[in-house]
Each structure stands twice: as structure tokens, then as C-alpha cells.
Amino acid sequence: MKLYGALILLMTLSAACGLTCYICNGVQPKSCVNVMSCPKDADRCFSLKDNGDLVSKGCKHHSLCISPVSCCEGDLCNSGVPTGPSAFLLLLSSALFTIFI
């Protein structure tokens, strides 16, 4: 029962904080490290790659997610590196499971 309470608390906090995305303009994909809380009307993170290796990242409304813009849902999902919040949440859920069970 304590595990459910902890999970509900985490979900509530993540929903209350709003969407966060990586934001940069014309940089190498792995050098984009600036994070921004998106405005209320932006519900997706986006990445846009030009013909070379430069990318732009930020927040957009889902209606503006048309090719060649690549959009995704979830905090910091527009990262070029597979680590981040998903790896952190996996470790956190494992720790909570170990503590409360």
C-alpha cells in the first residue's frame, strides 16, 4: 500500500510541474543540454535536424508537429542520448520497490 502512495505522489508531482524539454538552436545533437519548462500551450518536445549535423530543439503544440519536425511526448524526450529521466525513473522505481516490499 505504501508503494501505491509513493507512485501516486510521483505522478502528481510530475504532472504539476508541466512539460520540460531540451532547448537549443543549431548545435551538435549531443551538446544540447539546456532545459526549459514549456509554456502551457506547448504539449510536445521537438527536434529538427538540418541537412548537416546541426539540430534545433524545444517545445511545440502538437498541431505544429509536421514533417520534418520530429515531436515526442514526455519530459526531456527530445534528447539525443538514451539516458535521462527514463533511466532515472527505472532506478527510482527499483529502489522504491526494494524499500517498500
N, CA, C and O atoms as a printed pandas DataFrame, in Angstrom:
     atom_number atom_name residue_name chain_id  residue_number  x_coord  y_coord  z_coord
0              1         N          MET        A               1    0.823   -1.191    0.000
1              2        CA          MET        A               1    0.000    0.000    0.000
2              3         C          MET        A               1    0.869    1.258    0.000
3              4         O          MET        A               1    0.515    2.257   -0.626
4              5         N          LYS        A               2    2.008    1.213    0.701
5              6        CA          LYS        A               2    2.893    2.372    0.711
6              7         C          LYS        A               2    3.467    2.637   -0.674
7              8         O          LYS        A               2    3.704    3.786   -1.049
8              9         N          LEU        A               3    3.688    1.574   -1.425
9             10        CA          LEU        A               3    4.225    1.718   -2.774
10            11         C          LEU        A               3    3.254    2.488   -3.659
11            12         O          LEU        A               3    3.670    3.351   -4.432
12            13         N          TYR        A               4    1.974    2.187   -3.553
13            14        CA          TYR        A               4    0.980    2.903   -4.354
14            15         C          TYR        A               4    0.951    4.384   -3.983
15            16         O          TYR        A               4    0.816    5.242   -4.856
16            17         N          GLY        A               5    1.075    4.681   -2.709
17            18        CA          GLY        A               5    1.101    6.074   -2.271
18            19         C          GLY        A               5    2.291    6.824   -2.841
19            20         O          GLY        A               5    2.161    7.973   -3.265
20            21         N          ALA        A               6    3.455    6.176   -2.851
21            22        CA          ALA        A               6    4.661    6.808   -3.402
22            23         C          ALA        A               6    4.516    7.021   -4.900
23            24         O          ALA        A               6    4.911    8.068   -5.414
24            25         N          LEU        A               7    3.958    6.052   -5.605
25            26        CA          LEU        A               7    3.769    6.194   -7.055
26            27         C          LEU        A               7    2.776    7.299   -7.391
27            28         O          LEU        A               7    2.986    8.059   -8.337
28            29         N          ILE        A               8    1.706    7.391   -6.626
29            30        CA          ILE        A               8    0.715    8.449   -6.854
30            31         C          ILE        A               8    1.343    9.813   -6.608
31            32         O          ILE        A               8    1.090   10.759   -7.354
32            33         N          LEU        A               9    2.162    9.919   -5.566
33            34        CA          LEU        A               9    2.839   11.179   -5.275
34            35         C          LEU        A               9    3.772   11.571   -6.418
35            36         O          LEU        A               9    3.779   12.730   -6.832
36            37         N          LEU        A              10    4.552   10.637   -6.930
37            38        CA          LEU        A              10    5.462   10.931   -8.033
38            39         C          LEU        A              10    4.712   11.352   -9.287
39            40         O          LEU        A              10    5.126   12.289   -9.970
40            41         N          MET        A              11    3.617   10.673   -9.596
41            42        CA          MET        A              11    2.838   11.025  -10.784
42            43         C          MET        A              11    2.215   12.412  -10.636
43            44         O          MET        A              11    2.160   13.169  -11.605
44            45         N          THR        A              12    1.752   12.749   -9.450
45            46        CA          THR        A              12    1.152   14.057   -9.202
46            47         C          THR        A              12    2.183   15.159   -9.349
47            48         O          THR        A              12    1.909   16.193   -9.960
48            49         N          LEU        A              13    3.372   14.943   -8.790
49            50        CA          LEU        A              13    4.411   15.962   -8.891
50            51         C          LEU        A              13    4.857   16.166  -10.326
51            52         O          LEU        A              13    5.077   17.304  -10.740
52            53         N          SER        A              14    4.994   15.106  -11.089
53            54        CA          SER        A              14    5.434   15.257  -12.476
54            55         C          SER        A              14    4.372   15.955  -13.312
55            56         O          SER        A              14    4.711   16.724  -14.212
56            57         N          ALA        A              15    3.103   15.707  -13.039
57            58        CA          ALA        A              15    2.035   16.363  -13.788
58            59         C          ALA        A              15    1.920   17.835  -13.413
59            60         O          ALA        A              15    1.603   18.664  -14.267
60            61         N          ALA        A              16    2.170   18.171  -12.162
61            62        CA          ALA        A              16    2.038   19.543  -11.704
62            63         C          ALA        A              16    3.165   20.432  -12.214
63            64         O          ALA        A              16    2.970   21.638  -12.363
64            65         N          CYS        A              17    4.319   19.875  -12.481
65            66        CA          CYS        A              17    5.467   20.665  -12.903
66            67         C          CYS        A              17    5.410   21.044  -14.371
67            68         O          CYS        A              17    6.145   21.941  -14.783
68            69         N          GLY        A              18    4.582   20.413  -15.175
69            70        CA          GLY        A              18    4.492   20.723  -16.588
70            71         C          GLY        A              18    5.570   20.017  -17.385
71            72         O          GLY        A              18    6.407   19.305  -16.830
72            73         N          LEU        A              19    5.540   20.221  -18.684
73            74        CA          LEU        A              19    6.467   19.569  -19.595
74            75         C          LEU        A              19    7.795   20.311  -19.618
75            76         O          LEU        A              19    7.824   21.541  -19.654
76            77         N          THR        A              20    8.885   19.567  -19.597
77            78        CA          THR        A              20   10.216   20.149  -19.773
78            79         C          THR        A              20   10.872   19.501  -20.981
79            80         O          THR        A              20   10.749   18.296  -21.199
80            81         N          CYS        A              21   11.568   20.312  -21.758
81            82        CA          CYS        A              21   12.225   19.839  -22.973
82            83         C          CYS        A              21   13.627   20.425  -23.052
83            84         O          CYS        A              21   13.930   21.453  -22.448
84            85         N          TYR        A              22   14.476   19.737  -23.819
85            86        CA          TYR        A              22   15.766   20.324  -24.158
86            87         C          TYR        A              22   15.506   21.433  -25.162
87            88         O          TYR        A              22   14.635   21.311  -26.023
88            89         N          ILE        A              23   16.268   22.518  -25.047
89            90        CA          ILE        A              23   16.085   23.641  -25.962
90            91         C          ILE        A              23   17.459   24.125  -26.433
91            92         O          ILE        A              23   18.350   24.389  -25.625
92            93         N          CYS        A              24   17.608   24.234  -27.734
93            94        CA          CYS        A              24   18.843   24.738  -28.327
94            95         C          CYS        A              24   18.557   25.071  -29.784
95            96         O          CYS        A              24   17.506   24.722  -30.322
96            97         N          ASN        A              25   19.509   25.748  -30.411
97            98        CA          ASN        A              25   19.312   26.165  -31.791
98            99         C          ASN        A              25   20.613   26.024  -32.558
99           100         O          ASN        A              25   21.587   26.713  -32.258
100          101         N          GLY        A              26   20.641   25.139  -33.545
101          102        CA          GLY        A              26   21.791   24.992  -34.409
102          103         C          GLY        A              26   23.050   24.505  -33.722
103          104         O          GLY        A              26   24.109   25.117  -33.866
104          105         N          VAL        A              27   22.954   23.415  -32.979
105          106        CA          VAL        A              27   24.112   22.864  -32.281
106          107         C          VAL        A              27   24.279   21.391  -32.638
107          108         O          VAL        A              27   23.397   20.795  -33.256
108          109         N          GLN        A              28   25.395   20.813  -32.253
109          110        CA          GLN        A              28   25.603   19.381  -32.404
110          111         C          GLN        A              28   24.603   18.656  -31.498
111          112         O          GLN        A              28   24.330   19.138  -30.399
112          113         N          PRO        A              29   24.051   17.522  -31.919
113          114        CA          PRO        A              29   22.994   16.849  -31.160
114          115         C          PRO        A              29   23.332   16.569  -29.698
115          116         O          PRO        A              29   22.479   16.765  -28.833
116          117         N          LYS        A              30   24.536   16.124  -29.399
117          118        CA          LYS        A              30   24.871   15.766  -28.019
118          119         C          LYS        A              30   25.270   16.962  -27.173
119          120         O          LYS        A              30   25.452   16.821  -25.964
120          121         N          SER        A              31   25.409   18.130  -27.775
121          122        CA          SER        A              31   25.792   19.311  -26.994
122          123         C          SER        A              31   24.580   20.123  -26.546
123          124         O          SER        A              31   24.739   21.172  -25.922
124          125         N          CYS        A              32   23.398   19.662  -26.848
125          126        CA          CYS        A              32   22.180   20.365  -26.439
126          127         C          CYS        A              32   21.830   19.941  -25.014
127          128         O          CYS        A              32   21.253   18.874  -24.801
128          129         N          VAL        A              33   22.182   20.783  -24.039
129          130        CA          VAL        A              33   21.987   20.421  -22.636
130          131         C          VAL        A              33   21.093   21.397  -21.883
131          132         O          VAL        A              33   20.786   21.159  -20.715
132          133         N          ASN        A              34   20.664   22.491  -22.516
133          134        CA          ASN        A              34   19.795   23.453  -21.846
134          135         C          ASN        A              34   18.379   22.896  -21.741
135          136         O          ASN        A              34   17.857   22.315  -22.692
136          137         N          VAL        A              35   17.766   23.080  -20.573
137          138        CA          VAL        A              35   16.421   22.559  -20.305
138          139         C          VAL        A              35   15.486   23.728  -20.055
139          140         O          VAL        A              35   15.861   24.720  -19.430
140          141         N          MET        A              36   14.253   23.598  -20.556
141          142        CA          MET        A              36   13.266   24.663  -20.406
142          143         C          MET        A              36   11.920   24.082  -19.997
143          144         O          MET        A              36   11.525   23.020  -20.479
144          145         N          SER        A              37   11.216   24.775  -19.110
145          146        CA          SER        A              37    9.821   24.429  -18.825
146          147         C          SER        A              37    8.980   25.031  -19.921
147          148         O          SER        A              37    9.052   26.231  -20.183
148          149         N          CYS        A              38    8.187   24.205  -20.560
149          150        CA          CYS        A              38    7.414   24.650  -21.715
150          151         C          CYS        A              38    6.241   25.525  -21.290
151          152         O          CYS        A              38    5.715   25.379  -20.187
152          153         N          PRO        A              39    5.833   26.436  -22.175
153          154        CA          PRO        A              39    4.619   27.213  -21.912
154          155         C          PRO        A              39    3.398   26.295  -21.851
155          156         O          PRO        A              39    3.444   25.153  -22.307
156          157         N          LYS        A              40    2.332   26.798  -21.297
157          158        CA          LYS        A              40    1.131   25.992  -21.081
158          159         C          LYS        A              40    0.541   25.433  -22.375
159          160         O          LYS        A              40   -0.005   24.330  -22.373
160          161         N          ASP        A              41    0.644   26.178  -23.482
161          162        CA          ASP        A              41    0.043   25.718  -24.735
162          163         C          ASP        A              41    0.932   24.730  -25.507
163          164         O          ASP        A              41    0.471   24.144  -26.487
164          165         N          ALA        A              42    2.175   24.533  -25.101
165          166        CA          ALA        A              42    3.072   23.576  -25.763
166          167         C          ALA        A              42    2.955   22.223  -25.064
167          168         O          ALA        A              42    3.190   22.118  -23.861
168          169         N          ASP        A              43    2.594   21.198  -25.819
169          170        CA          ASP        A              43    2.385   19.883  -25.216
170          171         C          ASP        A              43    3.308   18.807  -25.780
171          172         O          ASP        A              43    3.127   17.627  -25.482
172          173         N          ARG        A              44    4.300   19.197  -26.593
173          174        CA          ARG        A              44    5.251   18.249  -27.174
174          175         C          ARG        A              44    6.649   18.852  -27.152
175          176         O          ARG        A              44    6.811   20.072  -27.196
176          177         N          CYS        A              45    7.652   17.988  -27.082
177          178        CA          CYS        A              45    9.041   18.394  -27.309
178          179         C          CYS        A              45    9.342   18.106  -28.767
179          180         O          CYS        A              45    8.801   17.159  -29.338
180          181         N          PHE        A              46   10.212   18.923  -29.384
181          182        CA          PHE        A              46   10.525   18.677  -30.792
182          183         C          PHE        A              46   12.029   18.699  -31.036
183          184         O          PHE        A              46   12.799   19.279  -30.271
184          185         N          SER        A              47   12.416   18.052  -32.120
185          186        CA          SER        A              47   13.779   18.104  -32.653
186          187         C          SER        A              47   13.670   18.341  -34.148
187          188         O          SER        A              47   12.810   17.772  -34.821
188          189         N          LEU        A              48   14.536   19.174  -34.651
189          190        CA          LEU        A              48   14.568   19.457  -36.081
190          191         C          LEU        A              48   16.016   19.393  -36.519
191          192         O          LEU        A              48   16.847   20.171  -36.051
192          193         N          LYS        A              49   16.318   18.473  -37.413
193          194        CA          LYS        A              49   17.682   18.301  -37.911
194          195         C          LYS        A              49   17.778   18.907  -39.303
195          196         O          LYS        A              49   16.946   18.634  -40.169
196          197         N          ASP        A              50   18.817   19.746  -39.513
197          198        CA          ASP        A              50   19.008   20.303  -40.849
198          199         C          ASP        A              50   19.770   19.307  -41.714
199          200         O          ASP        A              50   19.973   18.166  -41.300
200          201         N          ASN        A              51   20.183   19.703  -42.872
201          202        CA          ASN        A              51   20.865   18.797  -43.798
202          203         C          ASN        A              51   22.205   18.305  -43.267
203          204         O          ASN        A              51   22.670   17.235  -43.659
204          205         N          GLY        A              52   22.828   19.072  -42.383
205          206        CA          GLY        A              52   24.093   18.666  -41.788
206          207         C          GLY        A              52   23.864   17.948  -40.468
207          208         O          GLY        A              52   22.915   17.178  -40.323
208          209         N          ASP        A              53   24.736   18.208  -39.517
209          210        CA          ASP        A              53   24.623   17.580  -38.198
210          211         C          ASP        A              53   24.040   18.512  -37.148
211          212         O          ASP        A              53   24.057   18.168  -35.966
212          213         N          LEU        A              54   23.533   19.661  -37.523
213          214        CA          LEU        A              54   23.023   20.607  -36.552
214          215         C          LEU        A              54   21.546   20.364  -36.282
215          216         O          LEU        A              54   20.785   20.009  -37.181
216          217         N          VAL        A              55   21.153   20.561  -35.024
217          218        CA          VAL        A              55   19.758   20.359  -34.637
218          219         C          VAL        A              55   19.233   21.575  -33.887
219          220         O          VAL        A              55   19.994   22.372  -33.338
220          221         N          SER        A              56   17.916   21.692  -33.881
221          222        CA          SER        A              56   17.203   22.658  -33.053
222          223         C          SER        A              56   16.211   21.861  -32.228
223          224         O          SER        A              56   15.587   20.927  -32.732
224          225         N          LYS        A              57   16.062   22.228  -30.959
225          226        CA          LYS        A              57   15.144   21.522  -30.064
226          227         C          LYS        A              57   14.376   22.529  -29.234
227          228         O          LYS        A              57   14.838   23.644  -28.992
228          229         N          GLY        A              58   13.187   22.114  -28.802
229          230        CA          GLY        A              58   12.379   22.990  -27.974
230          231         C          GLY        A              58   10.992   22.419  -27.741
231          232         O          GLY        A              58   10.796   21.204  -27.769
232          233         N          CYS        A              59   10.025   23.312  -27.509
233          234        CA          CYS        A              59    8.642   22.946  -27.208
234          235         C          CYS        A              59    7.739   23.393  -28.357
235          236         O          CYS        A              59    7.990   24.422  -28.985
236          237         N          LYS        A              60    6.704   22.629  -28.626
237          238        CA          LYS        A              60    5.722   22.971  -29.672
238          239         C          LYS        A              60    4.343   22.442  -29.275
239          240         O          LYS        A              60    4.220   21.535  -28.451
240          241         N          HIS        A              61    3.327   23.023  -29.873
241          242        CA          HIS        A              61    1.974   22.491  -29.783
242          243         C          HIS        A              61    1.873   21.341  -30.783
243          244         O          HIS        A              61    2.503   21.380  -31.840
244          245         N          HIS        A              62    1.088   20.325  -30.456
245          246        CA          HIS        A              62    1.020   19.135  -31.312
246          247         C          HIS        A              62    0.569   19.437  -32.741
247          248         O          HIS        A              62    0.919   18.701  -33.663
248          249         N          SER        A              63   -0.198   20.502  -32.936
249          250        CA          SER        A              63   -0.664   20.832  -34.285
250          251         C          SER        A              63    0.480   21.320  -35.187
251          252         O          SER        A              63    0.329   21.340  -36.409
252          253         N          LEU        A              64    1.611   21.710  -34.607
253          254        CA          LEU        A              64    2.752   22.187  -35.391
254          255         C          LEU        A              64    3.782   21.092  -35.655
255          256         O          LEU        A              64    4.842   21.359  -36.221
256          257         N          CYS        A              65    3.478   19.882  -35.255
257          258        CA          CYS        A              65    4.399   18.749  -35.430
258          259         C          CYS        A              65    4.179   18.103  -36.795
259          260         O          CYS        A              65    3.564   17.042  -36.905
260          261         N          ILE        A              66    4.684   18.753  -37.815
261          262        CA          ILE        A              66    4.583   18.209  -39.167
262          263         C          ILE        A              66    6.000   18.064  -39.724
263          264         O          ILE        A              66    6.920   18.755  -39.285
264          265         N          SER        A              67    6.164   17.172  -40.681
265          266        CA          SER        A              67    7.480   16.879  -41.244
266          267         C          SER        A              67    8.133   18.158  -41.736
267          268         O          SER        A              67    7.458   18.986  -42.347
268          269         N          PRO        A              68    9.374   18.342  -41.501
269          270        CA          PRO        A              68   10.444   17.483  -40.989
270          271         C          PRO        A              68   10.642   17.554  -39.481
271          272         O          PRO        A              68   11.628   17.024  -38.970
272          273         N          VAL        A              69    9.730   18.196  -38.756
273          274        CA          VAL        A              69    9.847   18.310  -37.304
274          275         C          VAL        A              69    9.488   16.975  -36.665
275          276         O          VAL        A              69    8.454   16.388  -36.985
276          277         N          SER        A              70   10.329   16.501  -35.775
277          278        CA          SER        A              70   10.082   15.255  -35.054
278          279         C          SER        A              70    9.654   15.604  -33.626
279          280         O          SER        A              70   10.416   16.227  -32.886
280          281         N          CYS        A              71    8.436   15.204  -33.235
281          282        CA          CYS        A              71    7.902   15.529  -31.916
282          283         C          CYS        A              71    7.755   14.283  -31.057
283          284         O          CYS        A              71    7.640   13.170  -31.570
284          285         N          CYS        A              72    7.759   14.484  -29.739
285          286        CA          CYS        A              72    7.573   13.387  -28.799
286          287         C          CYS        A              72    6.878   13.914  -27.550
287          288         O          CYS        A              72    6.867   15.117  -27.289
288          289         N          GLU        A              73    6.297   12.991  -26.780
289          290        CA          GLU        A              73    5.607   13.340  -25.544
290          291         C          GLU        A              73    6.448   12.905  -24.355
291          292         O          GLU        A              73    7.079   11.849  -24.395
292          293         N          GLY        A              74    6.461   13.694  -23.317
293          294        CA          GLY        A              74    7.163   13.327  -22.095
294          295         C          GLY        A              74    8.341   14.242  -21.819
295          296         O          GLY        A              74    8.929   14.817  -22.736
296          297         N          ASP        A              75    8.677   14.368  -20.549
297          298        CA          ASP        A              75    9.767   15.237  -20.138
298          299         C          ASP        A              75   11.090   14.806  -20.748
299          300         O          ASP        A              75   11.463   13.634  -20.687
300          301         N          LEU        A              76   11.791   15.759  -21.334
301          302        CA          LEU        A              76   13.131   15.580  -21.900
302          303         C          LEU        A              76   13.218   14.447  -22.906
303          304         O          LEU        A              76   14.264   13.812  -23.034
304          305         N          CYS        A              77   12.133   14.188  -23.619
305          306        CA          CYS        A              77   12.120   13.090  -24.594
306          307         C          CYS        A              77   12.864   13.446  -25.865
307          308         O          CYS        A              77   13.150   12.557  -26.667
308          309         N          ASN        A              78   13.192   14.722  -26.081
309          310        CA          ASN        A              78   13.876   15.117  -27.308
310          311         C          ASN        A              78   15.394   15.101  -27.170
311          312         O          ASN        A              78   16.099   15.821  -27.878
312          313         N          SER        A              79   15.885   14.285  -26.263
313          314        CA          SER        A              79   17.320   14.122  -26.090
314          315         C          SER        A              79   17.877   13.201  -27.163
315          316         O          SER        A              79   17.175   12.308  -27.636
316          317         N          GLY        A              80   19.124   13.407  -27.550
317          318        CA          GLY        A              80   19.780   12.515  -28.487
318          319         C          GLY        A              80   20.481   11.380  -27.771
319          320         O          GLY        A              80   20.967   10.445  -28.408
320          321         N          VAL        A              81   20.537   11.455  -26.449
321          322        CA          VAL        A              81   21.225   10.458  -25.637
322          323         C          VAL        A              81   20.170    9.624  -24.923
323          324         O          VAL        A              81   19.262   10.201  -24.325
324          325         N          PRO        A              82   20.245    8.284  -24.955
325          326        CA          PRO        A              82   19.188    7.454  -24.386
326          327         C          PRO        A              82   19.104    7.443  -22.869
327          328         O          PRO        A              82   18.194    6.821  -22.322
328          329         N          THR        A              83   20.004    8.099  -22.177
329          330        CA          THR        A              83   19.904    8.169  -20.725
330          331         C          THR        A              83   19.082    9.382  -20.358
331          332         O          THR        A              83   18.793   10.216  -21.216
332          333         N          GLY        A              84   18.705    9.496  -19.112
333          334        CA          GLY        A              84   17.949   10.650  -18.674
334          335         C          GLY        A              84   16.822   10.239  -17.764
335          336         O          GLY        A              84   16.983    9.352  -16.926
336          337         N          PRO        A              85   15.666   10.885  -17.923
337          338        CA          PRO        A              85   14.577   10.655  -16.999
338          339         C          PRO        A              85   14.081    9.214  -16.994
339          340         O          PRO        A              85   13.691    8.702  -15.944
340          341         N          SER        A              86   14.090    8.556  -18.143
341          342        CA          SER        A              86   13.597    7.181  -18.158
342          343         C          SER        A              86   14.503    6.263  -17.352
343          344         O          SER        A              86   14.020    5.397  -16.623
344          345         N          ALA        A              87   15.811    6.448  -17.478
345          346        CA          ALA        A              87   16.747    5.642  -16.685
346          347         C          ALA        A              87   16.615    5.983  -15.208
347          348         O          ALA        A              87   16.658    5.093  -14.359
348          349         N          PHE        A              88   16.456    7.267  -14.897
349          350        CA          PHE        A              88   16.292    7.681  -13.514
350          351         C          PHE        A              88   15.019    7.094  -12.908
351          352         O          PHE        A              88   15.045    6.607  -11.778
352          353         N          LEU        A              89   13.906    7.133  -13.641
353          354        CA          LEU        A              89   12.653    6.581  -13.130
354          355         C          LEU        A              89   12.740    5.070  -12.931
355          356         O          LEU        A              89   12.151    4.534  -11.992
356          357         N          LEU        A              90   13.462    4.389  -13.795
357          358        CA          LEU        A              90   13.651    2.959  -13.626
358          359         C          LEU        A              90   14.421    2.665  -12.347
359          360         O          LEU        A              90   14.046    1.769  -11.591
360          361         N          LEU        A              91   15.486    3.405  -12.098
361          362        CA          LEU        A              91   16.256    3.219  -10.867
362          363         C          LEU        A              91   15.431    3.589   -9.642
363          364         O          LEU        A              91   15.492    2.904   -8.621
364          365         N          LEU        A              92   14.661    4.671   -9.738
365          366        CA          LEU        A              92   13.838    5.099   -8.619
366          367         C          LEU        A              92   12.757    4.075   -8.298
367          368         O          LEU        A              92   12.511    3.784   -7.128
368          369         N          SER        A              93   12.114    3.530   -9.315
369          370        CA          SER        A              93   11.068    2.536   -9.060
370          371         C          SER        A              93   11.665    1.265   -8.464
371          372         O          SER        A              93   11.036    0.628   -7.620
372          373         N          SER        A              94   12.861    0.890   -8.887
373          374        CA          SER        A              94   13.526   -0.277   -8.301
374          375         C          SER        A              94   13.851   -0.034   -6.838
375          376         O          SER        A              94   13.683   -0.923   -6.003
376          377         N          ALA        A              95   14.318    1.171   -6.526
377          378        CA          ALA        A              95   14.631    1.490   -5.140
378          379         C          ALA        A              95   13.370    1.502   -4.279
379          380         O          ALA        A              95   13.376    0.973   -3.168
380          381         N          LEU        A              96   12.299    2.097   -4.780
381          382        CA          LEU        A              96   11.032    2.103   -4.024
382          383         C          LEU        A              96   10.504    0.704   -3.808
383          384         O          LEU        A              96   10.004    0.375   -2.733
384          385         N          PHE        A              97   10.615   -0.112   -4.827
385          386        CA          PHE        A              97   10.162   -1.493   -4.710
386          387         C          PHE        A              97   10.950   -2.233   -3.629
387          388         O          PHE        A              97   10.378   -2.982   -2.837
388          389         N          THR        A              98   12.265   -2.017   -3.603
389          390        CA          THR        A              98   13.120   -2.664   -2.603
390          391         C          THR        A              98   12.800   -2.172   -1.203
391          392         O          THR        A              98   12.776   -2.966   -0.262
392          393         N          ILE        A              99   12.555   -0.889   -1.048
393          394        CA          ILE        A              99   12.298   -0.311    0.285
394          395         C          ILE        A              99   10.948   -0.739    0.821
395          396         O          ILE        A              99   10.847   -1.136    1.982
396          397         N          PHE        A             100    9.904   -0.668    0.002
397          398        CA          PHE        A             100    8.554   -0.882    0.499
398          399         C          PHE        A             100    8.068   -2.326    0.415
399          400         O          PHE        A             100    7.017   -2.626    0.983
400          401         N          ILE        A             101    8.742   -3.204   -0.231
401          402        CA          ILE        A             101    8.285   -4.599   -0.343
402          403         C          ILE        A             101    9.224   -5.517    0.370
403          404         O          ILE        A             101    9.009   -6.728    0.389
